Amino acid sequence: MDFNSNRDHNSNREFNNGRDFGRKEELYSQAISAGKRKYFFDVKETRGGDKFIVIAESRKLFDNNTGNFYYEKNKMFLYKEDFEKFQKGLSNAFHFIETGEIPEPVVSEQEYYAPQEESQSNESTIDGIDFSL
């Protein structure tokens, strides 16, 4: 997987599943080496001025078939509205590793499985097709 596979090489714009987010260059970037892995924390900004974090992991692996090393890379996009819950979830995971105590969930099971506001609709038909069970 190419680390920049979601980047248009002729510009500095990034795409996610074909959607152009009009992203700019990094406002801040930090790389952390950890053995065969490297972690990147990049702060970027949309054209609308919203800041978000891109967390990337890069692992150096060996391909036995070709005899060459290659990098496997993964990215995660973290948006401002999720910062608090993400930070709490990460803190909970660290707490569990250090103490073995299971912390309170960041989001209750009921909240997790509740329908999103934008998808709540009482209609069960589209163009006259009934989808109700």
C-alpha positions in Angstrom: 0.0 0.0 0.0 1.5 3.4 -1.0 1.6 5.8 1.9 0.4 8.6 -0.4 -2.1 6.5 -2.3 -4.9 8.9 -1.3 -3.0 12.0 -2.4 -3.2 13.7 -5.8 0.5 13.9 -6.7 -0.1 16.9 -8.9 -1.3 19.0 -6.0 -1.4 19.0 -2.2 -5.0 17.9 -2.0 -6.1 14.7 -0.4 -9.1 12.5 -1.3 -11.0 10.0 0.9 -13.1 7.5 -1.0 -13.2 9.9 -3.9 -14.3 12.9 -1.8 -12.1 16.0 -2.1 -11.6 17.6 1.3 -9.4 20.4 0.0 -6.8 19.8 2.6 -3.8 22.0 3.0 -0.3 21.2 4.0 0.4 20.2 7.6 0.2 22.9 10.2 2.1 20.8 12.6 3.8 17.4 12.3 5.6 15.1 14.7 7.2 11.7 13.9 7.9 9.1 16.6 10.2 6.2 15.9 9.4 3.0 17.8 11.5 0.1 16.5 10.3 -1.1 13.1 7.3 1.3 13.4 7.1 5.0 13.0 4.1 7.0 14.1 3.1 10.4 12.6 0.9 13.0 14.1 -0.1 15.7 11.6 -2.4 18.6 12.2 -4.1 19.8 9.0 -6.8 22.3 8.2 -9.7 22.2 5.7 -10.5 25.1 3.4 -13.3 25.9 5.9 -10.7 26.4 8.6 -11.5 23.3 10.6 -8.4 21.6 12.1 -8.1 17.8 12.3 -5.4 15.3 13.1 -4.1 12.5 10.8 -2.5 9.7 12.8 -0.4 7.4 10.6 1.5 4.3 11.4 4.3 3.0 9.1 5.8 -0.5 9.6 8.9 -1.8 7.8 8.3 -5.4 6.6 10.2 -7.9 4.6 8.8 -9.5 1.5 10.1 -13.1 1.3 9.0 -13.4 -2.3 11.0 -10.4 -3.6 13.7 -10.3 -1.0 13.0 -6.6 -0.5 11.8 -4.4 2.4 8.6 -2.5 2.0 6.4 -0.2 4.2 2.9 -1.0 5.3 1.1 2.2 6.2 -2.2 3.0 7.8 -3.9 6.3 8.5 -6.7 7.5 10.8 -8.4 10.9 10.6 -9.6 12.4 13.8 -11.9 15.4 13.7 -12.3 18.1 16.2 -15.8 17.0 17.3 -14.4 13.6 18.3 -11.2 14.8 20.2 -12.7 14.6 23.7 -14.2 11.1 23.3 -11.1 9.9 21.6 -8.8 11.2 24.3 -11.1 9.7 27.0 -11.1 6.3 25.2 -7.3 6.3 24.9 -6.9 7.3 28.5 -9.3 4.4 29.5 -7.2 1.9 27.5 -4.0 3.1 29.1 -5.6 2.9 32.6 -6.8 -0.7 31.9 -3.3 -1.7 30.7 -1.7 -0.2 33.8 -4.2 -1.3 36.5 -6.3 -4.1 35.0 -9.4 -2.2 36.1 -12.2 -1.8 33.5 -13.1 1.9 33.3 -16.6 3.3 32.6 -17.2 3.4 28.8 -16.9 6.7 27.0 -20.1 6.1 25.2 -22.8 3.9 26.6 -24.0 0.9 24.6 -27.3 2.5 24.2 -25.7 5.7 22.8 -23.5 3.6 20.5 -26.3 1.8 18.9 -28.8 4.7 18.8 -29.6 5.9 15.3 -27.8 9.1 14.2 -29.9 12.2 14.1 -29.5 12.7 10.4 -30.6 9.2 9.6 -33.7 9.3 11.8 -36.8 9.1 9.7 -40.3 7.7 10.1 -40.5 6.9 6.4 -39.8 3.3 5.3 -40.4 3.8 1.6 -38.3 5.3 -1.2 -40.0 5.9 -4.6 -43.0 3.8 -3.6 -40.9 0.8 -2.5 -41.8 -0.4 1.0 -38.7 -1.4 3.1 -40.5 -2.0 6.4 -40.2 -5.4 7.9 
